[in-house]
């Protein structure tokens, strides 16, 4: 070996016994779960297959998706309005928004659903007219607010309170200099919010909004207490007649997992879209990650060795 060159280092890989133990424990638990799923007769997978695409189950899925979409739309619009009111310098507007958020976040959504379903006990008729004066139009409360509308009001108005705090956090994450620059250009407060602040705040708003959407999909199961047949209620109606409780609960769970998985993928691509202006490189999509497992990236070409500097020793 040439003089002056250090000896070759014999690298010994660091051992991680904890990883092996953890992996073995997880593998054993997974094998036990798989064995139970296959050989436990209570699961009755033939019953699961029979009712997976049953008509009432599919109808319940439609009601669940409709409630989720409309409730989130109501919550998103109401949340933006409440967030702007909360940040308003007008004390009446900010106090009213704070009171709304306090009431709807402080009471269970289950109580709110039942309350809206029994609104006719408070006011038998709803009317439009001059405040404290004659009414121009009047209609029965139970006619105006059937079960589906009661469920929509309970879910959507409750969601607006949570979305208000999410939107407020997103708005406050934008640097104040953006607002000052917009006002210096003569833009109104409303146009500044619409054209400058909200587009930048979306990067912060989208992730928790996606979580709220997934949570809303599952929260719709609570409307079964007011006898609205969504997915969970449809499953309940079937197993109350055939007493196949576990198989029908598995059917319902499979559909919930399927729908939440689709929403999760949609949330990922939406976050990726709004991250374009903040990240140097966008995160890989699931398809790109999957392709990377099977397609080997070509290695970079070796760089040519530079000639030794003048007077430098040669080997």
Phi and psi in degrees as GROMACS dihedral restraints (atoms count N, CA, C in turn):
[ dihedral_restraints ]
;  ai    aj    ak    al  type     phi  dphi    fc
    3     4     5     6     1   -57.8    20    10
    4     5     6     7     1   145.9    20    10
    6     7     8     9     1   -67.2    20    10
    7     8     9    10     1   145.9    20    10
    9    10    11    12     1    89.8    20    10
   10    11    12    13     1   -12.8    20    10
   12    13    14    15     1   -88.9    20    10
   13    14    15    16     1   132.1    20    10
   15    16    17    18     1   -67.7    20    10
   16    17    18    19     1   156.7    20    10
   18    19    20    21     1   -68.4    20    10
   19    20    21    22     1   152.6    20    10
   21    22    23    24     1   -68.3    20    10
   22    23    24    25     1   131.1    20    10
   24    25    26    27     1   -82.0    20    10
   25    26    27    28     1   129.8    20    10
   27    28    29    30     1   -91.4    20    10
   28    29    30    31     1    98.7    20    10
   30    31    32    33     1   -77.5    20    10
   31    32    33    34     1   126.7    20    10
   33    34    35    36     1  -106.6    20    10
   34    35    36    37     1   120.7    20    10
   36    37    38    39     1   -63.5    20    10
   37    38    39    40     1   142.0    20    10
   39    40    41    42     1   -71.8    20    10
   40    41    42    43     1   132.7    20    10
   42    43    44    45     1   -88.6    20    10
   43    44    45    46     1   142.1    20    10
   45    46    47    48     1  -126.6    20    10
   46    47    48    49     1    79.8    20    10
   48    49    50    51     1   -64.6    20    10
   49    50    51    52     1   -29.4    20    10
   51    52    53    54     1   -62.8    20    10
   52    53    54    55     1   -36.0    20    10
   54    55    56    57     1   -65.2    20    10
   55    56    57    58     1   -41.4    20    10
   57    58    59    60     1   -64.8    20    10
   58    59    60    61     1   -43.4    20    10
   60    61    62    63     1   -63.4    20    10
   61    62    63    64     1   -44.8    20    10
   63    64    65    66     1   -62.3    20    10
   64    65    66    67     1   -41.1    20    10
   66    67    68    69     1   -64.3    20    10
   67    68    69    70     1   -40.7    20    10
   69    70    71    72     1   -65.3    20    10
   70    71    72    73     1   -42.2    20    10
   72    73    74    75     1   -61.5    20    10
   73    74    75    76     1   -45.3    20    10
   75    76    77    78     1   -63.7    20    10
   76    77    78    79     1   -41.2    20    10
   78    79    80    81     1   -63.7    20    10
   79    80    81    82     1   -40.7    20    10
   81    82    83    84     1   -65.7    20    10
   82    83    84    85     1   -44.5    20    10
   84    85    86    87     1   -62.5    20    10
   85    86    87    88     1   -40.5    20    10
   87    88    89    90     1   -63.6    20    10
   88    89    90    91     1   -39.4    20    10
   90    91    92    93     1   -66.2    20    10
   91    92    93    94     1   -39.2    20    10
   93    94    95    96     1   -64.3    20    10
   94    95    96    97     1   -42.2    20    10
   96    97    98    99     1   -64.3    20    10
   97    98    99   100     1   -43.5    20    10
   99   100   101   102     1   -62.8    20    10
  100   101   102   103     1   -40.7    20    10
  102   103   104   105     1   -62.3    20    10
  103   104   105   106     1   -42.1    20    10
  105   106   107   108     1   -65.7    20    10
  106   107   108   109     1   -40.5    20    10
  108   109   110   111     1   -65.0    20    10
  109   110   111   112     1   -33.4    20    10
  111   112   113   114     1   -84.7    20    10
  112   113   114   115     1   -42.8    20    10
  114   115   116   117     1  -104.3    20    10
  115   116   117   118     1    -8.4    20    10
  117   118   119   120     1   -78.4    20    10
  118   119   120   121     1   116.8    20    10
  120   121   122   123     1   -70.0    20    10
  121   122   123   124     1   -16.3    20    10
  123   124   125   126     1   -66.6    20    10
  124   125   126   127     1   -26.9    20    10
  126   127   128   129     1   -65.2    20    10
  127   128   129   130     1   -32.4    20    10
  129   130   131   132     1    48.2    20    10
  130   131   132   133     1    68.1    20    10
  132   133   134   135     1   -65.4    20    10
  133   134   135   136     1   -24.3    20    10
  135   136   137   138     1   -66.6    20    10
  136   137   138   139     1   -35.0    20    10
  138   139   140   141     1   -69.7    20    10
  139   140   141   142     1   -37.6    20    10
  141   142   143   144     1   -60.1    20    10
  142   143   144   145     1   -46.5    20    10
  144   145   146   147     1   -62.3    20    10
  145   146   147   148     1   -36.8    20    10
  147   148   149   150     1   -64.6    20    10
  148   149   150   151     1   -40.0    20    10
  150   151   152   153     1  -101.9    20    10
  151   152   153   154     1     0.1    20    10
  153   154   155   156     1   -61.1    20    10
  154   155   156   157     1   -37.0    20    10
  156   157   158   159     1  -116.8    20    10
  157   158   159   160     1    28.3    20    10
  159   160   161   162     1   -65.8    20    10
  160   161   162   163     1   148.6    20    10
  162   163   164   165     1   -59.5    20    10
  163   164   165   166     1   -44.4    20    10
  165   166   167   168     1   -67.6    20    10
  166   167   168   169     1   -32.2    20    10
  168   169   170   171     1   -65.5    20    10
  169   170   171   172     1   -44.7    20    10
  171   172   173   174     1   -65.2    20    10
  172   173   174   175     1   -37.3    20    10
  174   175   176   177     1   -64.3    20    10
  175   176   177   178     1   -40.6    20    10
  177   178   179   180     1   -63.1    20    10
  178   179   180   181     1   -35.7    20    10
  180   181   182   183     1   -63.6    20    10
  181   182   183   184     1   -42.3    20    10
  183   184   185   186     1   -61.1    20    10
  184   185   186   187     1   -43.1    20    10
  186   187   188   189     1   -65.3    20    10
  187   188   189   190     1   -40.6    20    10
  189   190   191   192     1   -61.0    20    10
  190   191   192   193     1   -46.9    20    10
  192   193   194   195     1   -65.8    20    10
  193   194   195   196     1   -39.1    20    10
  195   196   197   198     1   -64.6    20    10
  196   197   198   199     1   -44.9    20    10
  198   199   200   201     1   -62.6    20    10
  199   200   201   202     1   -42.2    20    10
  201   202   203   204     1   -62.1    20    10
  202   203   204   205     1   -48.1    20    10
  204   205   206   207     1   -64.6    20    10
  205   206   207   208     1   -47.9    20    10
  207   208   209   210     1   -69.0    20    10
  208   209   210   211     1   -38.2    20    10
  210   211   212   213     1   -66.6    20    10
  211   212   213   214     1   -40.8    20    10
  213   214   215   216     1   -69.3    20    10
  214   215   216   217     1   -35.3    20    10
  216   217   218   219     1   -63.5    20    10
  217   218   219   220     1   -46.4    20    10
  219   220   221   222     1   -62.4    20    10
  220   221   222   223     1   -42.0    20    10
  222   223   224   225     1   -66.4    20    10
  223   224   225   226     1   -39.7    20    10
  225   226   227   228     1   -67.5    20    10
  226   227   228   229     1   -46.5    20    10
  228   229   230   231     1   -64.2    20    10
  229   230   231   232     1   -47.3    20    10
  231   232   233   234     1   -63.9    20    10
  232   233   234   235     1   -36.0    20    10
  234   235   236   237     1   -65.1    20    10
  235   236   237   238     1   -40.6    20    10
  237   238   239   240     1   -64.1    20    10
  238   239   240   241     1   -44.9    20    10
  240   241   242   243     1   -62.5    20    10
  241   242   243   244     1   -45.1    20    10
  243   244   245   246     1   -66.6    20    10
  244   245   246   247     1   -37.8    20    10
  246   247   248   249     1   -64.9    20    10
  247   248   249   250     1   -42.1    20    10
  249   250   251   252     1   -64.8    20    10
  250   251   252   253     1   -41.2    20    10
  252   253   254   255     1   -62.9    20    10
  253   254   255   256     1   -40.5    20    10
  255   256   257   258     1   -64.0    20    10
  256   257   258   259     1   -33.7    20    10
  258   259   260   261     1   -91.1    20    10
  259   260   261   262     1     0.2    20    10
  261   262   263   264     1   -70.1    20    10
  262   263   264   265     1   143.4    20    10
  264   265   266   267     1   -71.1    20    10
  265   266   267   268     1   -11.8    20    10
  267   268   269   270     1   -74.5    20    10
  268   269   270   271     1   117.8    20    10
  270   271   272   273     1   -64.7    20    10
  271   272   273   274     1   -30.7    20    10
  273   274   275   276     1   -66.4    20    10
  274   275   276   277     1   -44.2    20    10
  276   277   278   279     1   -65.5    20    10
  277   278   279   280     1   -47.1    20    10
  279   280   281   282     1   -65.5    20    10
  280   281   282   283     1   -36.9    20    10
  282   283   284   285     1   -68.8    20    10
  283   284   285   286     1   -39.7    20    10
  285   286   287   288     1   -64.3    20    10
  286   287   288   289     1   -41.2    20    10
  288   289   290   291     1   -65.6    20    10
  289   290   291   292     1   -42.3    20    10
  291   292   293   294     1   -62.0    20    10
  292   293   294   295     1   -40.9    20    10
  294   295   296   297     1   -64.7    20    10
  295   296   297   298     1   -43.4    20    10
  297   298   299   300     1   -59.0    20    10
  298   299   300   301     1   -49.6    20    10
  300   301   302   303     1   -62.8    20    10
  301   302   303   304     1   -39.6    20    10
  303   304   305   306     1   -62.6    20    10
  304   305   306   307     1   -43.3    20    10
  306   307   308   309     1   -70.1    20    10
  307   308   309   310     1   -48.5    20    10
  309   310   311   312     1   -77.5    20    10
  310   311   312   313     1   -26.1    20    10
  312   313   314   315     1   -83.7    20    10
  313   314   315   316     1   -21.7    20    10
  315   316   317   318     1   -89.3    20    10
  316   317   318   319     1    -9.4    20    10
  318   319   320   321     1  -116.5    20    10
  319   320   321   322     1   144.6    20    10
  321   322   323   324     1   -63.7    20    10
  322   323   324   325     1   144.6    20    10
  324   325   326   327     1   -64.7    20    10
  325   326   327   328     1   -28.4    20    10
  327   328   329   330     1   -63.9    20    10
  328   329   330   331     1   -41.7    20    10
  330   331   332   333     1   -64.6    20    10
  331   332   333   334     1   -40.2    20    10
  333   334   335   336     1   -65.6    20    10
  334   335   336   337     1   -37.9    20    10
  336   337   338   339     1   -62.2    20    10
  337   338   339   340     1   -46.0    20    10
  339   340   341   342     1   -65.6    20    10
  340   341   342   343     1   -38.0    20    10
  342   343   344   345     1   -60.7    20    10
  343   344   345   346     1   -48.2    20    10
  345   346   347   348     1   -65.9    20    10
  346   347   348   349     1   -31.8    20    10
  348   349   350   351     1   -68.3    20    10
  349   350   351   352     1   -29.1    20    10
  351   352   353   354     1  -105.4    20    10
  352   353   354   355     1    24.2    20    10
  354   355   356   357     1   -61.5    20    10
  355   356   357   358     1   -28.3    20    10
  357   358   359   360     1   -62.6    20    10
  358   359   360   361     1   -20.8    20    10
  360   361   362   363     1   -71.5    20    10
  361   362   363   364     1   -28.3    20    10
  363   364   365   366     1   -82.8    20    10
  364   365   366   367     1   -50.3    20    10
  366   367   368   369     1  -128.8    20    10
  367   368   369   370     1   112.3    20    10
  369   370   371   372     1   -69.8    20    10
  370   371   372   373     1   -28.3    20    10
  372   373   374   375     1  -135.0    20    10
  373   374   375   376     1   144.6    20    10
  375   376   377   378     1  -110.3    20    10
  376   377   378   379     1   138.7    20    10
  378   379   380   381     1  -138.1    20    10
  379   380   381   382     1   161.2    20    10
  381   382   383   384     1  -122.5    20    10
  382   383   384   385     1   131.1    20    10
  384   385   386   387     1  -178.6    20    10
  385   386   387   388     1  -161.4    20    10
  387   388   389   390     1   -78.0    20    10
  388   389   390   391     1   130.8    20    10
  390   391   392   393     1   -54.2    20    10
  391   392   393   394     1   130.1    20    10
  393   394   395   396     1    61.0    20    10
  394   395   396   397     1    19.2    20    10
  396   397   398   399     1  -131.4    20    10
  397   398   399   400     1  -158.4    20    10
  399   400   401   402     1   -68.7    20    10
  400   401   402   403     1   152.3    20    10
  402   403   404   405     1   -99.9    20    10
  403   404   405   406     1   138.0    20    10
  405   406   407   408     1   -90.0    20    10
  406   407   408   409     1   -27.1    20    10
  408   409   410   411     1  -148.9    20    10
  409   410   411   412     1   141.8    20    10
  411   412   413   414     1  -147.7    20    10
  412   413   414   415     1   146.5    20    10
  414   415   416   417     1  -151.4    20    10
  415   416   417   418     1   153.8    20    10
  417   418   419   420     1   -63.1    20    10
  418   419   420   421     1   136.9    20    10
  420   421   422   423     1   -63.3    20    10
  421   422   423   424     1   -41.7    20    10
  423   424   425   426     1   -66.6    20    10
  424   425   426   427     1   -27.1    20    10
  426   427   428   429     1   -75.2    20    10
  427   428   429   430     1   -40.3    20    10
  429   430   431   432     1   -73.5    20    10
  430   431   432   433     1   -33.3    20    10
  432   433   434   435     1  -120.9    20    10
  433   434   435   436     1    79.5    20    10
  435   436   437   438     1   -71.6    20    10
  436   437   438   439     1  -175.5    20    10
  438   439   440   441     1   -60.3    20    10
  439   440   441   442     1   -43.7    20    10
  441   442   443   444     1   -64.3    20    10
  442   443   444   445     1   -43.1    20    10
  444   445   446   447     1   -65.5    20    10
  445   446   447   448     1   -38.2    20    10
  447   448   449   450     1   -61.7    20    10
  448   449   450   451     1   -42.4    20    10
  450   451   452   453     1   -63.9    20    10
  451   452   453   454     1   -41.5    20    10
  453   454   455   456     1   -64.7    20    10
  454   455   456   457     1   -41.8    20    10
  456   457   458   459     1   -65.2    20    10
  457   458   459   460     1   -44.2    20    10
  459   460   461   462     1   -61.8    20    10
  460   461   462   463     1   -43.9    20    10
  462   463   464   465     1   -76.8    20    10
  463   464   465   466     1   -45.3    20    10
  465   466   467   468     1   -68.5    20    10
  466   467   468   469     1   -44.1    20    10
  468   469   470   471     1   -69.2    20    10
  469   470   471   472     1   -34.7    20    10
  471   472   473   474     1   -66.9    20    10
  472   473   474   475     1   -41.0    20    10
  474   475   476   477     1   -65.9    20    10
  475   476   477   478     1   -32.4    20    10
  477   478   479   480     1   -59.6    20    10
  478   479   480   481     1   -36.2    20    10
  480   481   482   483     1   -65.0    20    10
  481   482   483   484     1   -40.2    20    10
  483   484   485   486     1   -73.9    20    10
  484   485   486   487     1   -39.7    20    10
  486   487   488   489     1   -65.2    20    10
  487   488   489   490     1   -30.5    20    10
  489   490   491   492     1   -60.3    20    10
  490   491   492   493     1   -42.9    20    10
  492   493   494   495     1   -71.2    20    10
  493   494   495   496     1   -34.7    20    10
  495   496   497   498     1   -65.4    20    10
  496   497   498   499     1   -46.0    20    10
  498   499   500   501     1   -66.3    20    10
  499   500   501   502     1   -39.9    20    10
  501   502   503   504     1   -61.4    20    10
  502   503   504   505     1   -42.4    20    10
  504   505   506   507     1   -62.7    20    10
  505   506   507   508     1   -39.3    20    10
  507   508   509   510     1   -66.1    20    10
  508   509   510   511     1   -41.4    20    10
  510   511   512   513     1   -64.0    20    10
  511   512   513   514     1   -42.2    20    10
  513   514   515   516     1   -73.3    20    10
  514   515   516   517     1   -13.8    20    10
  516   517   518   519     1   -77.6    20    10
  517   518   519   520     1   -16.7    20    10
  519   520   521   522     1   -80.1    20    10
  520   521   522   523     1   133.9    20    10
  522   523   524   525     1   -58.4    20    10
  523   524   525   526     1   138.7    20    10
  525   526   527   528     1   -64.0    20    10
  526   527   528   529     1   -23.8    20    10
  528   529   530   531     1   -61.3    20    10
  529   530   531   532     1   -27.7    20    10
  531   532   533   534     1   -63.7    20    10
  532   533   534   535     1   -43.5    20    10
  534   535   536   537     1   -66.2    20    10
  535   536   537   538     1   -43.6    20    10
  537   538   539   540     1   -63.1    20    10
  538   539   540   541     1   -39.8    20    10
  540   541   542   543     1   -66.5    20    10
  541   542   543   544     1   -39.8    20    10
  543   544   545   546     1   -64.8    20    10
  544   545   546   547     1   -42.2    20    10
  546   547   548   549     1   -66.1    20    10
  547   548   549   550     1   -34.2    20    10
  549   550   551   552     1   -65.8    20    10
  550   551   552   553     1   -26.6    20    10
  552   553   554   555     1   -84.9    20    10
  553   554   555   556     1    -0.7    20    10
  555   556   557   558     1    91.2    20    10
  556   557   558   559     1    12.0    20    10
  558   559   560   561     1   -78.8    20    10
  559   560   561   562     1   141.6    20    10
  561   562   563   564     1   -73.0    20    10
  562   563   564   565     1   167.5    20    10
  564   565   566   567     1   -62.7    20    10
  565   566   567   568     1   -42.4    20    10
  567   568   569   570     1   -65.3    20    10
  568   569   570   571     1   -42.9    20    10
  570   571   572   573     1   -70.1    20    10
  571   572   573   574     1   -34.6    20    10
  573   574   575   576     1   -62.1    20    10
  574   575   576   577     1   -42.4    20    10
  576   577   578   579     1   -65.0    20    10
  577   578   579   580     1   -41.7    20    10
  579   580   581   582     1   -75.8    20    10
  580   581   582   583     1   -38.6    20    10
  582   583   584   585     1   -99.0    20    10
  583   584   585   586     1   -23.9    20    10
  585   586   587   588     1  -114.7    20    10
  586   587   588   589     1   -53.9    20    10
  588   589   590   591     1   -75.8    20    10
  589   590   591   592     1   -54.8    20    10
  591   592   593   594     1   -60.7    20    10
  592   593   594   595     1   -42.3    20    10
  594   595   596   597     1   -59.3    20    10
  595   596   597   598     1   -36.0    20    10
  597   598   599   600     1   -77.1    20    10
  598   599   600   601     1   -31.9    20    10
  600   601   602   603     1   -72.6    20    10
  601   602   603   604     1   -18.3    20    10
  603   604   605   606     1   -59.9    20    10
  604   605   606   607     1   -30.2    20    10
  606   607   608   609     1   -61.6    20    10
  607   608   609   610     1   -32.5    20    10
  609   610   611   612     1   -88.7    20    10
  610   611   612   613     1   -29.3    20    10
  612   613   614   615     1   -78.2    20    10
  613   614   615   616     1   -36.6    20    10
  615   616   617   618     1   -60.7    20    10
  616   617   618   619     1   -48.8    20    10
  618   619   620   621     1   -57.6    20    10
  619   620   621   622     1   -51.5    20    10
  621   622   623   624     1   -67.0    20    10
  622   623   624   625     1   -28.4    20    10
  624   625   626   627     1   -66.6    20    10
  625   626   627   628     1   -37.9    20    10
  627   628   629   630     1   -62.0    20    10
  628   629   630   631     1   -41.3    20    10
  630   631   632   633     1   -64.0    20    10
  631   632   633   634     1   -39.1    20    10
  633   634   635   636     1   -65.6    20    10
  634   635   636   637     1   -35.5    20    10
  636   637   638   639     1   -65.6    20    10
  637   638   639   640     1   -44.8    20    10
  639   640   641   642     1   -63.4    20    10
  640   641   642   643     1   -41.3    20    10
  642   643   644   645     1   -64.6    20    10
  643   644   645   646     1   -38.0    20    10
  645   646   647   648     1   -63.9    20    10
  646   647   648   649     1   -39.1    20    10
  648   649   650   651     1   -56.5    20    10
  649   650   651   652     1   -40.8    20    10
  651   652   653   654     1   -81.2    20    10
  652   653   654   655     1   -30.0    20    10
  654   655   656   657     1   -67.9    20    10
  655   656   657   658     1   -22.8    20    10
  657   658   659   660     1   -60.2    20    10
  658   659   660   661     1   -19.1    20    10
  660   661   662   663     1   -64.2    20    10
  661   662   663   664     1   -19.1    20    10
  663   664   665   666     1   -70.4    20    10
  664   665   666   667     1   -20.4    20    10
  666   667   668   669     1   -70.3    20    10
  667   668   669   670     1    -5.2    20    10
  669   670   671   672     1   -63.6    20    10
  670   671   672   673     1   -21.5    20    10
  672   673   674   675     1   -70.5    20    10
  673   674   675   676     1   -18.9    20    10
  675   676   677   678     1  -108.3    20    10
  676   677   678   679     1    22.1    20    10
  678   679   680   681     1    65.1    20    10
  679   680   681   682     1    32.8    20    10
  681   682   683   684     1   -96.6    20    10
  682   683   684   685     1   126.6    20    10
  684   685   686   687     1   -84.9    20    10
  685   686   687   688     1    90.8    20    10
  687   688   689   690     1   -99.7    20    10
  688   689   690   691     1  -160.5    20    10
  690   691   692   693     1   -61.7    20    10
  691   692   693   694     1   -49.7    20    10
  693   694   695   696     1   -65.3    20    10
  694   695   696   697     1   -42.4    20    10
  696   697   698   699     1   -64.6    20    10
  697   698   699   700     1   -35.8    20    10
  699   700   701   702     1   -62.5    20    10
  700   701   702   703     1   -43.4    20    10
  702   703   704   705     1   -62.9    20    10
  703   704   705   706     1   -41.2    20    10
  705   706   707   708     1   -61.4    20    10
  706   707   708   709     1   -42.7    20    10
  708   709   710   711     1   -61.2    20    10
  709   710   711   712     1   -36.0    20    10
  711   712   713   714     1   -73.3    20    10
  712   713   714   715     1   -48.9    20    10
  714   715   716   717     1   -75.5    20    10
  715   716   717   718     1   -11.1    20    10
  717   718   719   720     1   -73.8    20    10
  718   719   720   721     1   -15.8    20    10
  720   721   722   723     1  -101.6    20    10
  721   722   723   724     1   -40.4    20    10
  723   724   725   726     1  -102.5    20    10
  724   725   726   727     1    -4.4    20    10
  726   727   728   729     1    60.4    20    10
  727   728   729   730     1    25.2    20    10
  729   730   731   732     1   -94.8    20    10
  730   731   732   733     1    66.8    20    10
  732   733   734   735     1   -61.7    20    10
  733   734   735   736     1   -53.7    20    10
  735   736   737   738     1   -63.7    20    10
  736   737   738   739     1   -48.5    20    10
  738   739   740   741     1   -59.4    20    10
  739   740   741   742     1   -39.3    20    10
  741   742   743   744     1   -71.4    20    10
  742   743   744   745     1   -34.6    20    10
  744   745   746   747     1   -65.8    20    10
  745   746   747   748     1   -33.8    20    10
  747   748   749   750     1   -67.2    20    10
  748   749   750   751     1   -41.0    20    10
  750   751   752   753     1   -57.7    20    10
  751   752   753   754     1   -48.6    20    10
  753   754   755   756     1   -61.5    20    10
  754   755   756   757     1   -42.9    20    10
  756   757   758   759     1   -65.0    20    10
  757   758   759   760     1   -39.0    20    10
  759   760   761   762     1   -60.9    20    10
  760   761   762   763     1   -43.7    20    10
  762   763   764   765     1   -68.1    20    10
  763   764   765   766     1   -39.5    20    10
  765   766   767   768     1   -62.6    20    10
  766   767   768   769     1   -43.0    20    10
  768   769   770   771     1   -63.4    20    10
  769   770   771   772     1   -39.4    20    10
  771   772   773   774     1   -63.1    20    10
  772   773   774   775     1   -46.8    20    10
  774   775   776   777     1   -69.2    20    10
  775   776   777   778     1   -40.5    20    10
  777   778   779   780     1   -67.6    20    10
  778   779   780   781     1   -30.7    20    10
  780   781   782   783     1   -65.8    20    10
  781   782   783   784     1   -41.4    20    10
  783   784   785   786     1   -63.6    20    10
  784   785   786   787     1   -43.6    20    10
  786   787   788   789     1   -63.8    20    10
  787   788   789   790     1   -35.9    20    10
  789   790   791   792     1   -65.2    20    10
  790   791   792   793     1   -42.8    20    10
  792   793   794   795     1   -64.3    20    10
  793   794   795   796     1   -43.3    20    10
  795   796   797   798     1   -60.8    20    10
  796   797   798   799     1   -40.4    20    10
  798   799   800   801     1   -62.7    20    10
  799   800   801   802     1   -40.2    20    10
  801   802   803   804     1   -60.7    20    10
  802   803   804   805     1   -46.8    20    10
  804   805   806   807     1   -69.9    20    10
  805   806   807   808     1   -31.7    20    10
  807   808   809   810     1   -67.9    20    10
  808   809   810   811     1   -43.0    20    10
  810   811   812   813     1   -62.4    20    10
  811   812   813   814     1   -39.5    20    10
  813   814   815   816     1   -64.5    20    10
  814   815   816   817     1   -37.3    20    10
  816   817   818   819     1   -65.1    20    10
  817   818   819   820     1   -46.3    20    10
  819   820   821   822     1   -79.1    20    10
  820   821   822   823     1    -7.1    20    10
  822   823   824   825     1   -89.8    20    10
  823   824   825   826     1     3.6    20    10
  825   826   827   828     1   -60.8    20    10
  826   827   828   829     1   -37.2    20    10
  828   829   830   831     1   -88.5    20    10
  829   830   831   832     1    -4.6    20    10
  831   832   833   834     1  -111.7    20    10
  832   833   834   835     1   -25.8    20    10
  834   835   836   837     1  -104.9    20    10
  835   836   837   838     1   142.7    20    10
  837   838   839   840     1   -65.7    20    10
  838   839   840   841     1   -41.9    20    10
  840   841   842   843     1  -129.6    20    10
  841   842   843   844     1   133.2    20    10
  843   844   845   846     1   -71.7    20    10
  844   845   846   847     1   144.6    20    10
  846   847   848   849     1   -64.8    20    10
  847   848   849   850     1   150.2    20    10
  849   850   851   852     1   -66.2    20    10
  850   851   852   853     1   144.0    20    10
  852   853   854   855     1   -75.8    20    10
  853   854   855   856     1   163.0    20    10
  855   856   857   858     1   -56.3    20    10
  856   857   858   859     1   -37.7    20    10
  858   859   860   861     1   -66.3    20    10
  859   860   861   862     1   -38.5    20    10
  861   862   863   864     1   -66.3    20    10
  862   863   864   865     1   -38.7    20    10
  864   865   866   867     1   -65.5    20    10
  865   866   867   868     1   -39.9    20    10
  867   868   869   870     1   -66.0    20    10
  868   869   870   871     1   -40.3    20    10
  870   871   872   873     1   -65.4    20    10
  871   872   873   874     1   -34.8    20    10
  873   874   875   876     1   -66.6    20    10
  874   875   876   877     1   -23.4    20    10
  876   877   878   879     1   -71.6    20    10
  877   878   879   880     1   -27.1    20    10
  879   880   881   882     1  -111.0    20    10
  880   881   882   883     1   -21.8    20    10
  882   883   884   885     1  -107.3    20    10
  883   884   885   886     1   119.2    20    10
  885   886   887   888     1   -79.4    20    10
  886   887   888   889     1   131.0    20    10
  888   889   890   891     1   -73.4    20    10
  889   890   891   892     1   129.8    20    10
  891   892   893   894     1   -62.9    20    10
  892   893   894   895     1   138.2    20    10
  894   895   896   897     1   -70.6    20    10
  895   896   897   898     1   149.7    20    10
  897   898   899   900     1   -68.4    20    10
  898   899   900   901     1   143.9    20    10
  900   901   902   903     1   -67.1    20    10
  901   902   903   904     1   138.5    20    10
  903   904   905   906     1   -66.0    20    10
  904   905   906   907     1   140.3    20    10
  906   907   908   909     1   -78.5    20    10
  907   908   909   910     1   146.2    20    10
  909   910   911   912     1   -69.2    20    10
  910   911   912   913     1   141.4    20    10
  912   913   914   915     1   -71.0    20    10
  913   914   915   916     1   136.8    20    10
  915   916   917   918     1   -76.9    20    10
  916   917   918   919     1   144.3    20    10
  918   919   920   921     1   -65.8    20    10
  919   920   921   922     1   145.0    20    10
  921   922   923   924     1   -63.5    20    10
  922   923   924   925     1   147.5    20    10
  924   925   926   927     1   -69.7    20    10
  925   926   927   928     1   159.4    20    10
  927   928   929   930     1   -62.8    20    10
  928   929   930   931     1   131.0    20    10
  930   931   932   933     1    85.7    20    10
  931   932   933   934     1    -1.2    20    10
  933   934   935   936     1   -79.7    20    10
  934   935   936   937     1   144.8    20    10
  936   937   938   939     1   -70.7    20    10
  937   938   939   940     1   145.6    20    10
  939   940   941   942     1  -105.5    20    10
  940   941   942   943     1   149.6    20    10
